[in-house]
Amino acid sequence: MIIHAGDIGSEKIFTQLSYVAPVIAVSGNVDKWNGLLPDEETIEVDGIYLYVIHILENISISPKPAGIDVVVFGHTHIPSIGQEAGITYINPGSPTLPRSNTGPTIGMLEIDNRQIRPKIIKI
């Protein structure tokens, strides 16, 4: 499964990603090409609840009371992994428009037996 936190860029890229795996995506500030992508999405993967949003500051829920385990966000294109109040926060960075000295990155969430192992992968 591909989880995209926005700034996909075009319908063509979205379609190409969908050839690789099912795509769950939210709209980023450069995704005005598609009025169908939601601003936020909550999904469940193997008993783990993920909340996906483009701009973290626009979060519309309180993750802990909502039962969220992981918040996936984008916008800054700067990769990061953090923990706050038992919630994992991950920004995968960007494979195409990185804004840090790490270069192009993606994020990976390994979920096994309710254990979450977030990773940033340089590509």
N, C-alpha and C positions, 0 to 999 in steps of 0.2 A: 504494500500500500504506500502511496505517495501522499504525504500531507504537506500542502503548500500554504505558507503564511502570507501570500499576496505578492504583488508585483511580478505576476507571471509574464506579462508583457504583450502577449497576443493570443488569439484563439489558436493559431498554428502551433505555438509552443504547448498550450494546454492539450491539444489533440495528440501531439507527439508524446507527451508524458503519459497520456492515457493508453498508448500502445505498450508502454513498459509495465504499468500496473494500474489498478484503480486509483483515481485521484480524488482526494478530499481537499478542497481549496476555498480560501476566502479571498475577497477582493482587496487589492492593494490600491494605493493612490495612483498607480499607472495603469490600472485595469478597467478603465472606463469603457473599453471595447466590449465588455460583457456586463450587462445589467442583471445577469442571473446569479452571479456569485454572491453568497451572503457576506455580510461584514464580520460575522463570527459564526463559529460552528462548534458544537459539542459532540464528541463521538466516544464510543466505548470500544476498547480493544482488549480482549482477554481479561475483562474485569477491571481495567484501568480506564479512568475517564480523562479525556483530553479536551481542552478548550483551545480553540485556534482563533487567533485574531491578528490583524496586521499591525496595528499600533497599540502597544501595551497600555499606554495611558488612556486609551478609549475603552478599556475593559468595563463591561456593563454588569458584571456579577462579582460577588465575593467568592473566590474559588473554594476556600475551605468549607464554608457552610453549604455550598452547592455540590460538594462531593467530588470536586475536581482533583485529580492527582498530578496532572501535567498541564502547563500553559505553554503553548507553542506560539511564538510571535515573530514578526519580521521588522519591516520598515527601516531600521537603521543599517541593515546589511552587515552588521558587525556580529560575529559569532560569540555566543556566550551560553554558559550553563550556570544556573544558580539554584539555591534552595531558600525558601522562605516559608515559615510556618508549616513545614512538611510538604509543601508544594514544590515540584520541580519546574523551573522556568528554563526554556531553551529557545534561543534564537539561532537558527542554523547558519546565519550569514547569507552569502549569495554565491552561487556557482558562476554567475555571469557578470555581476556588477559589485564586486567586493569593495567595501569601504574601510578596510583595515589592512595592516601589514601582513595578515595571515594569507592573503590571496584568496582564490576561489575555495569555497567550502560548502558542505552540506551537513545536515544533522542526521543522526540516526538514533532511534529509540529502540533498544532491545527490551522486550517485555517477556518475562518468563516467571511463571509461578508468582505473579503479583510483584515481582521485583522489576524495577525500572533502571536501566543502564543507559543514560544519555551519552552520546559521543558527538564530537565535532570532527569531521573528516575533511582533510585538505585534498583537493582534487586537482 
